Amino acid sequence: MITFRLAAALVLGFGLSACASVDTATRNAPLDSAITQSVPVSLDIQDVRVTVPKSLKASEANRYYPGGDIVWREDPPGDRHAQVKAIFETALQTGVSQMPKGSVPAILDVRVTRFHALSEKARYTIGGVHAVQFEYVLRNPATGEAYGAPKRVKADFKAFGGQAAIDAERQGITQKVRISEQLSNVIRSELRQPQGDHAEALGLMGALNQI
């Protein structure tokens, strides 16, 4: 279940797109301008679209804290933007597929803003933080119109390091597995309770990974 404010906006936006008889002033009014009573609404996510902007810098530096916006090493060297996009798409699709099918159709439109897994040096020594951050907006599938303003999400969590990382890998619990599970859980939480704050309290490393 989503918040009352977004719920009403969703119903209004969907109604406006489906009704050709409304007047121009109403049709063009901002969705947030007509919030009234609480309306129970659940979502039917019909598509997940992920963008990883080329403006995000990918770093291959093997340092404890590499610079850049994308740090990813578990796939072979190549197009890191495409690799991150694939991880997000699979994880988010898994997350929304585990939600009950609702009554309001929507497209989940996601823009990745940061994807910091661990370098080899950090992974096998001190560990660190998986900084997984993105923006999303829900859109009307028929018109492409956004149901509201984009929401920024910081889904950071503690990464294994040293022996803990080695032990996890022996059990098949890779960085990709953990990040994918985090993204699936976070998007389900977002679409049910968008006001939630998902990032763990991660001290200095968390502060370094602020959006």
N, C-alpha and C positions, 0 to 999 in steps of 0.2 A: 504494500500500500504506500502511495506517495503522499507528500504533504498536502494539506488542504489547498494552499495557494497554488501550487503547481497543478493539482488535480483540477481545480476550476479552470485554470488556463488551458489545460489540455482539452477539456470538454468544449470550451468556447472556441478554441482554435480549430478543432475537428468539425464543430458545427458550422463555423463560418465557411470552411472550405467545401462543405457538402451542400450548402444552401445558396442557390443562385439568386434568391429573391431578396436578400438583405441589401440595404442601401449602402452606397459607397462609403459614407462616413463611418458606419459601423464596421464594414469589412476591412477598412484600412486602420482602424484604431488599434493601438498596442494591446496585446493580449492581457498584460498585467493591469490594464485600466478598468476592467470589468469584473474584478474578483468580488464575489458575493458570499453566498453561504458555502458551508463545507459540502463537498460532493465526493462520494466514494468512487474512486476510479482505479482501475488496475491496467497495466500496460500489456500490449501485444507487440513485442519487438519483432519487426518483420525483416530487419536487415541491420547488420553492423558494418559500419564504414570507418576505417582507420587511416589516418594520414600521419606520416612521419616526415616532417618538413626537411628538405635538404639543407635548410639553414642550420639545423642541429649539427654540431661538429662531433664526428666520431674520433676517438682517441685510441691508438694502439700502444701507447706508452706503457711499459711494464714498471709502474711506480705504485707506491702505496695508495696515492690519491691522484690518478691521472686527470689532467685537465679535460675539458670537452663536455659535451652533453650526452654522448652515447659511449658507454664502455661495455663491450660484450665480447666474450672470448670462447664460449662453448660451441659455437658453430665455426666451421672452417673460415679462414680469412676470405673476405668477399664484401659484398654490399651489406654493411651493417644496418643501414636504414631498412632494407628489405627484410633482413632477418628479424629486426625488432617488430616490424609491421606484422610479420607472420606470427610471432609470439603473441602479440596483442590480439590479433584476429581470432586465433584459436582459443585463447583464454577467455575472451569476452563472449564468444559464441557459446562456449561451455557454460559460462555463468548464466547467461540469459536463457539457455535451454533448460536450466534447472528451475526456472521460475514458472509458476502457474500462468497459463495463457489468459490474458486479460481482455478487456473490452475496447480499449483505446489503441488503435494502431499507431506505431511510431517507428522511426528509424533512429538508431543510436549512432550518432556522428561523433567520432573521437579524434582528437589531435594530441599526439604525444609531445610532451614538452621536455622530458628528461628520462633517460634510461641508463642508470649507473649500476651495473653489476660490478663484480670485483675483478681487478687485474690478477694475473697469476701470482704476483708477489704478495698481494694482500690475501688472496684466497688461501694460500698455504702457510700463512704466518699469523697475522693479527686479526684477520677477518675484517668486518666493517659493516656497511649499510647497503642494502639494495634500495637505491633511490628510484622509484618508479612513479612517475608523475605525468598527469595528462589533464586535458580539458574535454568535457563532453557537452553535447546539446541534443535534445530530443526534437525530431522533426516530423512534420506531417508527411506521410509517404506519398500522398496525392499531389501536394503543392511544393514540398521541400521547405515550407515555412517553419521556422523554429518556434517551438511551443514556449520558450522562455530564453533567458540569457544563458550563455555558457557557464558551466560549473567547473571550477578547478579542484582537482583531487590530488592529494599527496598520499600515496599508498606505500610509503617507505616502511621497511622493516629490517630487523637485524639479520645480517648474513653470517653464515658459519665461517670459521677460519681454522687453520691448523689441523689438528687431529680430528676435530669435530667435522670439518669439511671432508676429510678423507673417509671417515666412517660413514658419513651420509652418502657419499658417492658409491661406496661399496654396496649400499642398499638401494641404489638407483635413484637416490634423492639428490638430483643435480640442482644447480642454480636455476635452470630452465623450469624444472618441476616446481620448485618453491615459488618462483616468480609467477608462474602460470596459475598456481593455486591461489596466490594472493590476489591477483587480478580478478579471477573468477569470483572470489568471495567479496571483494570490494565492490564490484559492479552490481552484484545482487543486493548488497547493503545499500548502495547509492539509489537504486531504483525503487527500493522499498522505503528507505529513510534517508533522503538526500542531505539532511542536516548533520549526518554523522561525521565524525573526525576519525580517520582511519590510521593515520601515521602513529607508530609507536613513539614513546619518549626515548630519543636516541642520543641525547647529549650533544657533545661537540660535533660528532660526525653527522648527526641529524641536522644541526644548524648549518653545516657546510652544504647541505643538499637542499636548502630552501629553494622554492620556485623563484 
